[in-house]
Amino acid sequence: MALGKATAVVIGSFPLGESDRVVTFFSRERGKIRGVAKAARRMRSRFSGALELLTVGHLVFFDGGRSDLVQVDHFDVIHPFDRVRDDLERLGQAAWMAECVGRLTGDRDPNPAVYGLLLRGLKSLELGIAPRRVAVVFGLRCIEALGHRLRIDACVLCGRRRPADRGPVPVDVEGGGTVCAGCAAGADLLHLDAGSLATLRRLRGLSWEEATGSRLGRAGRELRELLERQVGGLIGQPTRTSRFVREIERFSPILGGEERQ
């Protein structure tokens, strides 16, 4: 049985049997790793609280090569991101980010860019940057890092160049980008405000710090909806965390934390 090591983030888990837990990690070196943590749910487990969602740590595991699941031996905490878990808005958006990584990537398929984005997103949430804004910037870059960038400079159906931004812009998310008025006629498409499309274009040209430091206003809600539609289309169903996020935002006194600094 081979010994494996990786620096990884806990992106999900569920109970197994009476005392075990199946944990999903995302690492820079090996991509997504799923493993069984024996007796992790016992009061005196050697894992203690190390396997909490979003925790970054050194993972040591045994891989028998006969199953998709490895055997988790140790997970030594490097950074717990407990400040993210202690706030419902931050936790909701962080859980959505973790679910995107978990469901859009394959097992043992390393993607250092996505790993780096996830850590940047968690650090930004921990610093108190508006949660929805962080999730939007993360989602746009994660989607693009995985090769699903939407085309917004022309109609994806006929190739006609888009006129200057004005009015609602139809977007064929499954088709890969914006659609002209002629091709959109009669189709049930998502419509983005021209300002939201301009914000999307602007965010693509900014550094992470510049993008997460920019107020999104109304565009934040529309771009979040666009991302939810795109991720849902790629995985074949809505994300599990989207309802949780909507409920939190519904009771928030501010627009998804957008005004919180």
C-alpha positions as CSV (number, residue, x, y, z in Angstrom):
1,M,0.0,0.0,0.0
2,A,1.6,3.3,-1.2
3,L,2.1,6.2,1.2
4,G,0.9,9.6,-0.2
5,K,1.4,13.1,1.0
6,A,-0.2,16.4,0.0
7,T,-1.1,19.9,1.2
8,A,-4.8,20.1,0.9
9,V,-8.1,21.9,1.7
10,V,-11.1,20.0,3.1
11,I,-13.9,20.7,0.6
12,G,-16.5,18.2,1.8
13,S,-17.3,15.2,3.9
14,F,-20.1,12.8,4.9
15,P,-20.5,10.1,7.6
16,L,-19.8,6.5,6.8
17,G,-21.1,3.7,9.1
18,E,-21.1,4.3,12.8
19,S,-17.9,6.2,13.3
20,D,-16.1,6.8,10.1
21,R,-16.2,9.8,7.7
22,V,-15.5,10.1,4.0
23,V,-13.6,13.3,3.4
24,T,-12.9,15.1,0.1
25,F,-9.7,17.1,-0.1
26,F,-8.4,19.3,-2.9
27,S,-4.6,19.5,-3.2
28,R,-2.2,21.4,-5.4
29,E,-0.1,18.3,-6.2
30,R,-2.8,15.6,-6.7
31,G,-6.1,17.5,-7.3
32,K,-9.2,16.0,-5.7
33,I,-8.6,13.1,-3.2
34,R,-11.3,11.3,-1.4
35,G,-10.5,9.2,1.6
36,V,-11.9,7.3,4.6
37,A,-11.0,8.7,8.0
38,K,-11.5,5.8,10.3
39,A,-13.2,6.6,13.6
40,A,-13.2,10.3,12.8
41,R,-16.6,10.8,14.4
42,R,-15.6,9.3,17.8
43,M,-15.2,11.6,20.8
44,R,-11.5,10.7,21.2
45,S,-10.7,10.6,17.5
46,R,-7.1,11.3,16.6
47,F,-8.4,13.7,13.9
48,S,-10.1,15.8,16.6
49,G,-11.5,18.9,14.7
50,A,-8.9,18.8,11.9
51,L,-11.3,17.6,9.2
52,E,-13.7,20.7,9.4
53,L,-14.8,22.1,6.1
54,L,-12.2,24.6,4.6
55,T,-9.3,23.6,6.8
56,V,-5.9,23.5,5.1
57,G,-3.5,20.9,6.3
58,H,-0.8,18.3,5.5
59,L,-2.5,15.1,4.4
60,V,-0.9,11.7,4.8
61,F,-2.7,8.8,3.4
62,F,-2.4,5.2,2.2
63,D,-3.4,4.2,-1.3
64,G,-4.1,0.6,-2.1
65,G,-4.8,1.3,-5.7
66,R,-7.9,-0.8,-5.8
67,S,-10.5,1.9,-4.9
68,D,-11.2,5.6,-5.5
69,L,-11.0,6.0,-1.8
70,V,-7.7,6.3,0.1
71,Q,-7.2,5.6,3.8
72,V,-6.6,8.9,5.6
73,D,-3.8,8.5,8.2
74,H,-3.1,12.0,9.4
75,F,-4.3,15.5,8.6
76,D,-2.2,18.1,10.4
77,V,-3.8,21.6,10.4
78,I,-1.9,24.4,8.7
79,H,-4.7,27.0,8.7
80,P,-8.2,26.3,10.0
81,F,-10.0,29.3,8.4
82,D,-12.3,29.3,11.5
83,R,-13.1,33.0,11.0
84,V,-14.7,32.0,7.7
85,R,-16.8,29.3,9.3
86,D,-17.8,31.5,12.2
87,D,-19.8,33.9,9.9
88,L,-22.8,32.6,8.0
89,E,-22.4,34.8,5.0
90,R,-18.8,33.9,4.6
91,L,-19.4,30.3,5.3
92,G,-22.2,30.1,2.7
93,Q,-20.1,31.6,-0.1
94,A,-17.0,29.6,0.9
95,A,-19.1,26.4,0.9
96,W,-20.3,27.3,-2.6
97,M,-16.7,27.8,-3.8
98,A,-15.7,24.5,-2.3
99,E,-18.6,22.7,-3.9
100,C,-17.7,24.3,-7.3
101,V,-14.2,22.9,-7.0
102,G,-15.4,19.5,-5.8
103,R,-18.0,19.0,-8.5
104,L,-16.2,20.6,-11.5
105,T,-12.9,18.8,-11.1
106,G,-12.1,15.1,-11.5
107,D,-10.3,12.8,-9.0
108,R,-6.5,12.9,-9.1
109,D,-6.5,15.7,-11.7
110,P,-4.2,18.4,-10.4
111,N,-5.0,22.0,-11.2
112,P,-2.7,24.4,-9.4
113,A,-4.5,27.4,-10.7
114,V,-7.8,26.3,-9.2
115,Y,-6.1,25.4,-5.9
116,G,-4.5,28.8,-5.8
117,L,-7.9,30.5,-6.5
118,L,-9.6,28.6,-3.7
119,L,-6.9,29.6,-1.2
120,R,-7.1,33.2,-2.4
121,G,-10.9,33.2,-2.0
122,L,-10.7,31.8,1.5
123,K,-8.1,34.3,2.6
124,S,-10.1,37.2,1.1
125,L,-13.2,36.0,3.0
126,E,-11.2,35.8,6.2
127,L,-10.0,39.4,5.7
128,G,-13.6,40.5,5.7
129,I,-14.0,41.4,2.0
130,A,-17.7,41.3,0.8
131,P,-18.6,37.6,0.6
132,R,-20.6,37.7,-2.6
133,R,-18.0,39.8,-4.4
134,V,-15.3,37.2,-3.4
135,A,-17.5,34.4,-4.7
136,V,-18.2,36.1,-8.0
137,V,-14.6,36.9,-8.6
138,F,-13.6,33.3,-7.6
139,G,-16.4,31.8,-9.7
140,L,-15.5,33.7,-12.9
141,R,-11.9,32.8,-12.6
142,C,-12.5,29.2,-11.6
143,I,-14.8,28.6,-14.6
144,E,-12.2,30.1,-16.9
145,A,-9.3,28.1,-15.4
146,L,-11.4,25.0,-16.2
147,G,-11.9,26.0,-19.8
148,H,-15.5,27.2,-19.8
149,R,-15.0,30.9,-20.4
150,L,-18.1,32.6,-21.9
151,R,-17.7,34.6,-25.1
152,I,-19.1,38.1,-24.6
153,D,-17.7,40.0,-27.6
154,A,-20.0,38.5,-30.3
155,C,-23.0,36.3,-30.9
156,V,-22.0,32.7,-30.2
157,L,-24.6,31.5,-32.8
158,C,-24.0,33.7,-35.9
159,G,-20.7,35.4,-35.0
160,R,-22.0,38.9,-35.4
161,R,-20.0,41.4,-33.3
162,R,-21.9,42.9,-30.4
163,P,-23.0,46.6,-30.6
164,A,-22.1,48.9,-27.7
165,D,-23.5,47.8,-24.4
166,R,-27.1,49.0,-23.9
167,G,-30.3,47.3,-22.7
168,P,-30.6,43.7,-21.5
169,V,-28.2,41.3,-23.2
170,P,-29.4,37.7,-23.9
171,V,-26.9,35.1,-22.8
172,D,-27.0,31.4,-23.9
173,V,-25.1,30.0,-21.0
174,E,-25.2,26.4,-22.3
175,G,-24.2,27.7,-25.8
176,G,-21.1,29.5,-24.4
177,G,-21.9,33.2,-24.5
178,T,-23.9,36.2,-25.6
179,V,-26.5,36.0,-28.4
180,C,-27.6,38.8,-30.8
181,A,-31.3,39.9,-30.8
182,G,-32.0,38.1,-34.0
183,C,-30.7,34.7,-32.8
184,A,-32.3,35.2,-29.4
185,A,-35.8,35.7,-30.7
186,G,-38.2,33.2,-29.0
187,A,-35.5,31.5,-27.0
188,D,-35.7,31.2,-23.2
189,L,-32.3,32.8,-22.3
190,L,-30.8,34.5,-19.3
191,H,-30.7,38.3,-19.7
192,L,-27.9,40.4,-18.2
193,D,-28.0,44.2,-17.8
194,A,-25.5,45.9,-20.1
195,G,-23.8,47.3,-17.0
196,S,-23.4,43.8,-15.6
197,L,-21.8,42.6,-18.8
198,A,-19.4,45.6,-18.7
199,T,-18.6,44.7,-15.1
200,L,-17.8,41.1,-16.2
201,R,-15.5,42.4,-18.9
202,R,-13.8,44.8,-16.5
203,L,-13.3,42.1,-13.8
204,R,-11.5,39.9,-16.4
205,G,-8.8,42.6,-16.8
206,L,-8.1,43.2,-13.1
207,S,-5.8,41.6,-10.7
208,W,-7.3,39.5,-7.9
209,E,-6.8,42.4,-5.4
210,E,-8.3,45.0,-7.8
211,A,-11.3,42.8,-8.6
212,T,-12.1,41.9,-5.0
213,G,-11.6,45.5,-4.0
214,S,-14.2,46.8,-6.6
215,R,-17.8,47.3,-5.6
216,L,-20.1,45.4,-7.9
217,G,-23.5,46.8,-7.0
218,R,-26.4,45.3,-8.9
219,A,-24.0,43.5,-11.2
220,G,-23.0,41.3,-8.2
221,R,-26.4,39.7,-8.0
222,E,-26.7,39.2,-11.8
223,L,-23.2,37.8,-12.2
224,R,-23.8,35.4,-9.2
225,E,-27.0,34.2,-11.0
226,L,-25.0,33.8,-14.2
227,L,-22.4,31.7,-12.4
228,E,-25.0,29.6,-10.7
229,R,-26.7,28.9,-14.1
230,Q,-23.3,28.0,-15.7
231,V,-22.1,25.8,-12.9
232,G,-25.5,24.0,-12.7
233,G,-25.4,23.4,-16.4
234,L,-21.9,21.9,-16.2
235,I,-22.7,19.5,-13.3
236,G,-26.3,18.8,-14.5
237,Q,-28.2,20.2,-11.5
238,P,-28.2,23.2,-9.2
239,T,-25.4,23.3,-6.6
240,R,-26.4,22.0,-3.1
241,T,-25.2,25.2,-1.4
242,S,-27.1,27.7,-3.6
243,R,-30.3,27.4,-1.6
244,F,-28.3,27.9,1.7
245,V,-26.7,31.0,0.2
246,R,-30.0,32.5,-1.0
247,E,-31.6,32.0,2.4
248,I,-28.7,33.7,4.1
249,E,-28.8,36.7,1.7
250,R,-32.6,36.9,2.1
251,F,-32.2,37.6,5.8
252,S,-29.1,39.8,5.4
253,P,-29.7,43.5,6.0
254,I,-27.3,44.3,3.2
255,L,-27.0,43.1,-0.3
256,G,-25.0,39.9,0.1
257,G,-22.4,41.7,2.2
258,E,-21.6,43.9,-0.8
259,E,-21.5,47.0,1.4
260,R,-19.6,45.4,4.2
261,Q,-15.9,46.3,4.2
